[in-house]
Amino acid sequence: MDMKIVLANAFSVNMLERGGSYNFIRVDPVKLTDHFGDISRNTIGHADIENLAGLELLKMGIIAPPAHRSTFRFTEGVILLIAQYRGPRLEAGATELPAGAVLEWWAVMADCDGSVDDCVNRCGDNPQCNRFMLCREGA
């Protein structure tokens, strides 16, 4: 199965099509895109966070597509890359992170059932993929 990366700034139960368990893993966006390809969709719903996340990704050599603000449904084959803002209230029109603020990068994906076949199926033909590879090396 080919995995698609979708960029967001939050996770909501409204995104779920069905119940299940989901992994939340701190990631390095460069490693994520190196393994699974470019960001295919941008669902960030906050214009200033979209701008700041886009600038941070650009510094890493990653180009985010323009945001498409619509209801997003989490489905199989999707990795949700979340740009989680942590810091003081963000001023409207911010073009840089305020002192003490950070963007944390998280990946959310449906949990494997624990079998090798299930994990391999989620990773397509990428032989280096497993559901834990994203949290290596301090990502």
C-alpha positions as MATLAB code, in Angstrom:
seq = 'MDMKIVLANAFSVNMLERGGSYNFIRVDPVKLTDHFGDISRNTIGHADIENLAGLELLKMGIIAPPAHRSTFRFTEGVILLIAQYRGPRLEAGATELPAGAVLEWWAVMADCDGSVDDCVNRCGDNPQCNRFMLCREGA';
ca = [
       0.000    0.000    0.000;
       1.339    3.447   -0.856;
       1.332    5.811    2.091;
       0.253    9.428    1.652;
       1.455   12.201    3.945;
      -1.161   14.782    4.913;
      -0.091   17.929    6.778;
      -2.232   19.224    9.661;
      -1.906   21.356   12.776;
      -4.150   19.243   15.009;
      -5.779   15.851   15.385;
      -9.505   15.531   15.992;
     -11.866   12.635   16.557;
     -13.894   14.194   13.730;
     -11.150   12.969   11.358;
     -11.855    9.315   12.095;
     -13.933    7.184    9.757;
     -13.956    4.363   12.283;
     -12.584    3.464   15.682;
      -9.255    1.818   16.186;
      -5.892    2.593   17.658;
      -3.493    5.159   16.294;
       0.194    5.768   16.884;
       1.351    9.284   17.765;
       5.098    9.495   17.180;
       7.419   12.526   17.317;
       9.159   12.618   13.963;
      11.686   14.390   11.839;
       9.745   15.569    8.733;
      12.826   14.993    6.548;
      13.002   11.313    7.557;
       9.273   10.947    7.067;
       9.298   12.396    3.540;
      12.491   10.501    2.655;
      10.688    7.238    3.445;
       7.179    7.997    2.197;
       7.475   10.783   -0.392;
       6.215   14.321   -0.583;
       3.381   15.836    1.406;
       0.320   15.192   -0.749;
      -2.206   17.424    1.015;
      -2.212   20.320    3.463;
      -5.195   20.608    5.806;
      -3.797   23.199    8.242;
      -6.736   25.296    9.351;
      -4.907   28.237   10.922;
      -3.327   30.653    8.420;
      -0.472   31.789   10.682;
       0.449   28.228   11.666;
       0.296   27.264    7.990;
       2.738   30.053    7.152;
       5.122   29.199   10.007;
       4.998   25.450    9.315;
       5.579   26.066    5.609;
       8.634   28.209    6.385;
      10.023   25.610    8.813;
       9.519   22.832    6.261;
      11.121   24.929    3.525;
      14.222   25.343    5.707;
      14.343   21.514    5.755;
      14.023   21.352    1.961;
      10.378   20.233    2.020;
       7.709   22.055    0.029;
       4.209   21.900    1.504;
       1.267   22.261   -0.872;
      -1.119   25.164   -0.254;
      -3.704   24.506    2.434;
      -7.067   23.100    1.448;
      -9.305   23.897    4.385;
     -11.974   21.255    4.336;
     -13.063   18.378    6.535;
     -10.378   15.718    6.484;
     -11.143   12.026    7.023;
      -8.340    9.766    8.244;
      -8.236    6.620    6.096;
      -5.930    3.655    5.583;
      -2.733    4.538    3.819;
      -2.477    8.006    5.388;
       0.183    9.365    7.692;
      -0.929   12.599    9.290;
       2.057   14.923    9.816;
       1.088   17.362   12.550;
       2.827   20.691   13.084;
       2.002   21.151   16.764;
       2.500   24.718   17.974;
       3.631   25.016   21.601;
       4.089   28.424   23.095;
       2.410   31.682   24.010;
      -0.662   32.833   22.145;
       0.344   33.444   18.542;
      -0.249   37.012   17.421;
      -2.309   37.437   14.241;
      -0.072   37.793   11.209;
       2.974   36.243   12.902;
       5.845   35.575   10.507;
       8.158   33.972   13.041;
       7.803   31.946   16.191;
       7.733   34.048   19.365;
      10.457   33.574   21.973;
      10.061   30.223   23.694;
       7.682   28.826   21.073;
       8.332   25.719   18.989;
       6.694   23.641   16.305;
       6.778   19.965   17.240;
       6.371   17.458   14.423;
       4.187   14.409   15.067;
       3.114   11.556   12.805;
      -0.225    9.845   13.356;
      -0.994    6.559   11.664;
      -3.312    3.621   12.148;
      -1.779    0.938   14.331;
      -0.622   -2.354   12.848;
      -2.184   -5.470   14.265;
       1.308   -6.512   15.315;
       1.975   -8.893   12.444;
       4.896   -8.394   10.092;
       2.570   -8.735    7.097;
       0.295   -5.953    8.348;
       3.211   -3.591    8.957;
       4.760   -4.400    5.571;
       1.416   -3.887    3.826;
       1.157   -0.397    5.367;
       4.636    0.474    4.096;
       4.227   -0.578    0.482;
       7.461   -1.672   -1.179;
       9.752    0.231    1.209;
      11.921   -2.544    2.761;
      13.262   -0.231    5.501;
       9.843    0.662    6.847;
       8.361   -0.467   10.089;
       5.981    1.310   12.394;
       8.766    2.277   14.815;
      11.409    3.506   12.372;
      10.139    7.078   12.547;
      11.069    7.606   16.203;
      14.726    6.589   15.868;
      17.669    8.911   16.325;
      15.931   11.512   18.440;
      13.250   12.504   15.937;
];
